[in-house]
């Protein structure tokens, strides 16, 4: 069996190859100089015999180094030997100059070439060693020459030796040293720039790879969250069905309410995944921050530890902001759960709302417009955060919890929601002294006619005929049950093709189609466009958990198109269906 090649790390292999290739070029140059010296001596050129032997010995030594380079296996060994070889190059060049009486002027030029090539083939610090050695060798050479210790009396192309010419020696030594130092500085700076550019390019490539990974992960997370939202819609609907027949305050009613709250909490996780994957349906409207935070009070007390007390203080005036109601609830819930995890042994969670004014000077510093902002403050008495944690706390998937206990999406989702609303977050935390989040959201104006009281009224039913199109059987069944409970005549289809077939078979009046938008083979949009060919008056309510679905629904200009996001409650579905049938439903609103 032939011997197996020695495995080297990529960086070591590169260093060894670079040293070997450089040495091959060095060998070729020395061989040519050796031959040239031999020829010149033959034609009568005054080249000392010692110089010829120096070239021969130097060439043989470089040949031996070439063999040695190919036996090395680490970058450290290759770079160390390569540094020694460059220093020997300087030594041999200096020895050659001593054989040429007037050849002292060649020193700065050839030493400079050595410095340039050293920086091109060695790590920067090792190349600096070679440059320093070249400068010291050049100064030492001129000292030897000016004192006549190593010099011949023969001129070189009419240039006299340095021996005994102290003034000239000082001048050429100073100028040559400055030139060598300048060469070294320029090369060092050039290498720094090149490596900085290379590092930036690598960082850019890494960010691109990370973005591609995050996009793939986002697609996966969005798909999982969408399927889970379907299941949660079924669970929450059935808990509301059960609650209708149970008196409030009884133990069975408390059990049903606990199931419902747990399902709503699970819904926040799916919303975090959808927000991360940019597939969450966002339906912003004007709402009162005080009213929305108050509505979370019951759920917060259920979710927080009994050892945690919640203190709330609300500003005396209404605080209108533009936000998605579900996202604002999720924001408060995520911060509350973060506070709970920081207070394992109990503590106090303080929630306050206020009005903050951003003056022109502060606005210029922060980059946000001048004016009034709604302030939501949430403070806990937990263990606080270190400076390193504060720098990363809003990054996706960053968590300080043990493995398996945190998703790392909670505060990243909060930051995304606040940014979407046009606000910002101030974080104040110190280890052992708790954490305070201050959320600043732009203030608006509440409409003269408030919709919150209308939303609290029980939805009206009807007797119209409704076709439910949904590829998830459980969700299709619960949707049919909700609408049948409100008096509608219902028939259903499992997908777009089945819906077209049943519409053709039925032939009678169908007042509304409630359809999932994202379905296999034939999407909801493709299905309804075929329906409109024969029934242009058909109204449709699209139901989906994907943000793309909302955009598609908005893009359909046909009258009678509306949208409802998942997960939905029985009341929101019934209310939305009634609005569409009555022709009062603007598109893409829950």
C-alpha positions, 0 to 999 in steps of 0.5 A, spaced: 500 500 500 502 506 498 504 511 503 498 516 505 499 523 505 500 527 511 494 531 513 495 538 514 490 543 517 488 548 511 492 554 514 498 550 515 498 547 508 497 554 505 503 557 509 508 551 507 506 552 500 507 559 500 514 558 503 516 553 498 514 557 492 517 563 495 523 559 496 523 556 489 523 563 486 529 565 490 533 559 488 531 561 480 534 568 482 540 565 485 542 560 480 541 566 474 546 570 478 551 565 479 551 563 472 551 571 470 557 571 475 561 565 472 560 568 465 562 575 467 568 573 470 570 569 463 569 575 459 573 579 464 568 583 468 572 585 475 567 580 479 571 577 485 572 570 485 569 570 493 563 573 490 562 567 485 563 562 491 558 566 495 553 565 490 554 558 489 554 556 497 548 561 497 544 557 492 546 550 495 543 552 502 537 555 499 536 548 495 537 545 502 531 549 505 527 548 499 527 540 501 526 542 508 520 546 507 516 540 504 517 536 510 514 541 515 507 540 517 505 546 521 504 554 519 508 556 525 514 551 523 514 554 516 513 561 518 519 561 523 524 557 518 521 562 512 523 568 517 530 565 518 531 564 510 529 571 509 534 574 514 540 569 511 538 573 504 540 579 508 546 577 511 548 574 504 547 580 500 551 584 505 557 579 504 556 580 497 557 588 498 563 587 501 566 584 495 564 590 491 568 596 493 563 601 490 557 597 491 555 600 497 549 604 493 546 597 492 544 596 499 538 600 500 535 597 494 536 590 495 534 590 502 528 594 500 526 588 495 527 583 501 523 587 505 517 588 500 517 580 499 518 578 506 511 582 507 508 579 501 510 572 504 510 572 511 505 574 517 506 581 518 509 581 525 514 576 522 515 580 516 517 586 521 522 582 524 526 581 517 525 589 516 528 590 522 534 585 521 535 588 514 535 595 517 540 593 522 544 589 517 545 595 512 547 600 518 552 595 520 555 594 513 556 601 512 560 601 519 564 596 516 565 599 509 567 606 512 572 603 517 575 599 511 575 593 515 571 589 509 572 592 503 576 592 496 580 598 493 576 597 486 571 602 484 564 599 481 562 602 475 566 608 477 563 609 484 569 609 489 569 605 496 566 608 502 573 607 506 575 613 509 569 617 507 565 618 513 561 624 511 559 620 505 558 614 509 553 618 514 549 621 509 548 614 505 547 610 511 541 616 514 538 616 507 538 608 506 535 607 513 530 612 512 528 609 505 528 602 509 524 604 514 519 608 509 518 601 505 517 597 512 512 602 514 508 602 507 508 595 506 506 594 514 500 599 512 498 596 506 498 589 509 493 592 514 489 595 509 489 588 505 487 584 511 482 589 514 478 588 507 479 581 507 476 581 514 470 585 512 469 581 506 469 575 510 464 578 515 460 580 510 460 573 507 458 570 514 452 575 515 450 573 508 450 565 510 447 567 517 441 571 513 440 565 509 440 560 515 435 565 518 431 565 512 431 558 512 429 557 519 424 563 519 420 559 513 420 553 517 418 556 524 413 560 520 410 553 517 410 550 524 407 556 527 401 556 522 399 549 523 400 550 530 395 556 530 390 552 526 390 547 532 390 553 537 384 555 534 380 549 535 382 548 542 380 556 544 373 555 540 372 548 544 373 552 550 368 557 549 363 552 547 364 549 554 364 555 557 357 557 555 354 551 559 358 552 565 356 557 570 362 562 572 365 561 578 365 554 579 371 549 579 369 546 572 369 553 569 375 555 572 378 549 569 375 551 562 378 558 563 385 555 565 385 551 558 383 557 555 389 561 558 394 556 556 392 556 549 392 563 549 399 563 552 401 558 547 398 562 541 403 568 544 409 563 542 406 561 535 406 569 534 413 570 536 415 565 531 410 568 525 413 575 527 420 572 527 419 569 520 415 575 518 409 572 516 405 574 522 398 578 520 399 585 522 392 589 523 394 596 526 389 600 528 388 606 533 387 604 541 388 606 548 394 604 551 391 604 558 385 600 556 389 595 553 394 594 558 388 593 563 385 588 559 391 584 560 390 584 568 387 578 569 391 573 564 397 576 568 395 574 575 394 567 572 401 567 569 405 570 574 407 566 580 403 567 587 409 570 590 410 576 585 405 582 586 403 586 580 402 594 581 399 598 576 399 605 575 395 609 569 396 616 566 389 620 568 388 621 560 387 616 554 394 614 551 392 613 543 397 609 539 397 605 533 398 598 534 396 591 532 392 589 538 394 582 539 402 584 538 401 589 544 398 584 548 404 579 546 409 585 548 406 586 555 406 578 556 413 577 553 415 583 558 411 580 564 414 573 563 421 575 562 420 579 569 417 572 572 423 568 570 428 574 573 424 573 580 424 566 581 424 567 589 418 572 588 418 580 587 414 586 585 412 587 577 411 594 576 407 597 570 406 604 569 403 608 563 405 616 562 406 621 557 413 623 555 415 629 551 421 629 546 425 635 546 428 638 539 435 636 542 433 629 545 430 628 538 436 630 534 440 625 539 435 619 538 433 620 531 426 620 533 421 626 531 420 631 536 413 630 540 409 627 545 410 619 546 406 614 550 410 611 555 410 604 558 414 602 564 415 595 566 420 594 572 422 588 576 426 586 582 429 580 579 437 579 579 438 584 573 443 583 567 450 584 566 453 589 561 454 583 556 447 581 557 444 588 555 448 588 549 445 582 546 438 581 550 434 583 544 438 579 539 433 573 536 435 566 540 439 569 545 437 567 552 440 566 559 436 561 561 438 553 561 438 549 555 431 547 553 427 553 558 427 559 553 426 560 546 430 567 545 425 570 541 421 574 547 425 580 547 427 580 540 419 580 538 418 586 543 423 590 540 420 588 533 413 590 535 416 597 538 420 598 532 414 597 527 410 602 531 415 607 530 418 607 537 424 605 541 426 602 548 430 604 553 433 598 558 436 600 565 438 594 569 444 592 574 446 586 576 442 584 583 438 591 582 432 589 577 431 591 570 426 596 567 424 597 560 421 603 558 417 603 551 416 609 548 410 609 542 408 615 538 401 618 541 396 619 536 388 621 537 383 616 538 377 617 533 370 620 536 366 614 535 370 608 539 369 601 537 371 598 543 364 598 546 361 595 539 366 589 539 364 587 546 357 586 544 355 579 542 355 578 535 349 577 531 347 571 527 343 570 521 340 565 516 344 566 510 348 560 506 355 560 507 360 555 504 366 553 508 373 551 505 378 549 509 384 543 508 384 542 515 379 538 517 379 540 525 379 547 523 373 546 518 369 542 523 370 548 528 368 553 523 362 550 521 360 549 528 361 556 530 357 559 524 351 553 525 351 556 532 349 563 530 344 560 525 347 560 518 346 554 513 353 551 512 356 546 507 363 545 507 369 543 502 376 540 503 379 544 498 379 549 492 377 544 487 372 541 492 369 547 493 368 549 485 365 542 485 360 543 490 358 550 488 356 547 481 352 541 484 348 545 489 346 550 484 342 554 489 344 561 492 350 561 496 351 568 500 358 567 502 364 563 502 369 563 508 375 560 505 383 559 507 387 562 502 393 558 502 391 551 500 394 546 496 393 545 488 388 550 488 389 556 492 383 560 495 385 566 490 385 561 484 378 558 487 374 565 488 377 568 481 374 562 478 367 563 482 367 570 480 367 568 472 360 565 473 358 569 480 361 576 480 356 578 486 359 572 490 362 575 497 368 572 500 372 572 507 379 569 507 382 566 513 389 565 514 395 566 519 400 568 514 402 575 512 402 574 505 395 572 505 393 579 508 397 582 502 393 578 497 386 579 500 388 587 499 390 586 492 384 583 490 380 589 488 373 585 487 368 588 492 366 584 497 373 581 499 375 581 506 380 578 511 380 575 518 387 572 521 388 566 525 388 564 530 381 567 531 375 566 536 368 564 535 366 571 536 371 574 532 369 570 526 361 570 527 362 578 527 366 578 521 361 574 517 356 578 519 359 584 517 361 582 510 354 579 509 351 586 511 357 590 507 360 594 512 366 590 513 373 594 510 378 589 508 383 586 512 381 587 519 379 582 525 
